[in-house]
Amino acid sequence: MKKSTITYLSLGGVISPVLFTTMTLICSSLRPNYNHINLFISELGATGTPHAHLMNFVGFIPTGLMMALFGISLFHLSKHFIGRIGAFMIILFGVGVVIAGSFSCDPGCPQHGGSFENSIHDGISGPAFLSATTGILLIGISFRQSAFLKGLWVYSLVSALLAYGFIFLLINSLDTYTYTGLWQRLLIATIFLWCGVVGLKMFLSYHRKVL
């Protein structure tokens, strides 16, 4: 695969957060009683709920595919082994988002019991977020040895630490579902913002003949 083609894949890190955020806002606006603070985003795609297919097939699945393409661009452009491991974890995150959209949770997104699809959805979501966060950490470490991306290594480290913190808060909120939606959104925002910044930086650096 040509390097120029690979750099265009890096735009997946820019487009996917915009798409997912847009679809979340659209689908939530179609549900007057939806609560962003306490409810999972997955509730918008829950089986049998209004407009679930819109969230799953226009939101989750395309977002995951583009995120996986972004991970592929990171993998091919990385010159260090630790960076490639991190890129592979971003790819896994993208695949996890696709699976989460393909196997939607039950209404209420119960953490225990429920349908087979609900079990798959719950079983993949946590590891997917953890994979993305660890990937950001490893890629950030590899940036220390990059002439042009070195300036992003501290930002990557801070992003990973914030994401780990939001994962911790999210897990601890599951008993009561208090602020669960808030912690999830902050976690996703941290991951997606990093993907957008790095994806755009990679794309621009290539076309400036720096990368």
N, C-alpha and C positions, 0 to 999 in steps of 0.2 A: 504494500500500500504506500502511495506516495506521501511524502511529508506534508505537502500542501493539502491533500485530502484529509489527513489526520487532523490538521489544525482546524479544519471546518467542523470536525466532530466535537472539538472543544466548545463550540457554541451551544452544544447540548446542555452544558452547565449553566448557560445564560438563559436559554429559552425555557427549559423545564421548570425552574422556579416560578417564572412569570405565568406559564400555563397553569400550573397547579394552584397558585394563589388566585388566579382569575376564576378558575372553575370552583374553587372553594367558596369564593364570595358569591358567585352566581347561584350555586346550588343552595347555599345557606339562606340566601335572600328569598328563595322559593319555599322556605319553611319558616313561617312566622315565629314559631316557638323554639327554634333552635338556639342553643346557648353555647357561644364560643368559649366561654370561660371554663365550663365543666364537662363538655362533651367532646369525645374523640372526633377528629375529622372523618374517620371511617364510618361514623354514623350516617354521613351524607350518602354513602354507597351501600348501606346495610340492605340485606336481602328483603325484597318486598316493600321497601319504603319508596315514597314518591321521588322520581327523578334519580333513582339510584344508578341506573344505566348511564346517565349523563356524567355523573361523577366518576364512575368506574372506567368507562370506555373513552371518555374525552379527557378525564383528569388523571387518574392513577396510572393507567396502562401506558399512554403516550409519554407521560412524565418519566416513568420508569425506564422506558426504552431509550429516551434521549439522555437520561442520566447514565445509563450503561454505555452509550456511545461516548459520552464525556469521559468515563472511566477508561475506555479503550484508548482515547487520545492521550490521556495521562500515562497509560502503560507504555505506549509506543514512543512517546517523547521523553520519558524518564531515562536517565543515564545511570541510575543507581538502583541496586537490588532492593533496598528498603523502600524506595519510591515506587517500584513496580509492585511490591506487595501491597502498599497502600492503594495504588491504582486498582489492583484486583479487588480490593475490599469495596471500593467505590462502585465497581462493576456489579459486585454482589448486592450492594444496596439497591442499584437500579433494578436488578432482577427481582429482588424482594418486593419492591414497589409494584412491579408488574404482577407478581403472584398475589399480593394483597388486593389488587384491583380485580383479579380474575376470580379469587375466592373471597367474596365479601363476608363480613361478619353478620351475625344475626342482629335484629333490632335491639339496641341497648349495648351492643358489643360486649356480651358477658365474658368474663375472664375464665369462667369454669363452666363446663357442660356445653350445651348448645349443639348445633349441627356439625357435621363433618367439615363443611366449608368454614364455619366459624373457628374450628380448631386449627385449621391450616392458616387462616388469616392471623389469629392470635400468635400461633407458633412461629410465624415468619416475621412479624412486625418488630418485635423486640430485638432479635438478632440483626435485622436489617439496619436499625438505627445504631446499634453498637458497632456494626461493620463500618458504617459511614464515618462515625466518630473516630474510630481507631485508624481508618484510612486517612483521614485528615491529619491526624497526629503523625503518622509515618511519612506522609508526603511532605508535611511541614519540616520534618527533620531532614529529609532529602534536599529540601530547598536551600539549606545552609551551604550546600556545595554547588549551587547554581549561580552563575554569574549574574543572570538577569532576574531570576525569581527569588534571590536571597532575601530581598526586602519583605517577602511574604511569610518567611518562616516564623517570625514572632506572632504575626496575625494568625497563622495556622495553629500554633501552639495554644494561643488564647482561645481560639474558636473551639478546639478539641476539649479543652478544660471546661469551658462553658457548657458544651454539649454533654459531657459526662455529668456535670452538675444537674442539668435539666433532666437527664435520664434518671438520676437518683431521686429527684423531686417527683417526677412522674410516677415512678414505681411506688413511692411512699404515699401517693394520693389515691391509689387504686382501691383501697378499702372503703373510702367515703366518696370518691369521685369529686372531691373538692379541689378546684383549680386544675383538674386533670387536663382539660382542654387548653388552659393557659400554658402549662408546662410543655405540653406537646407542641404547641404552636411556637413557643420560644426555641424549643429544640430544633424543629424543622426550619425556622427562620435562620438560626445559626448555621446549620448545615447548608441550606440553600444559598445564603448570602456568600458563604465561602466558595461554593461552586460557581456562583456568578462572577465573583471577583477574579478567581483563578482562571476560569474559562475565558473571560474577556482578555485578561492579561496575556494568556497563552496565544490567543488569536491575534491580538495586536502586535505582540512581540515578533511573531513569525513574519507578518506582513511588513514589519519594519526591519526585517532581516537581522534580528538580534538573537532569536531562539535557535 
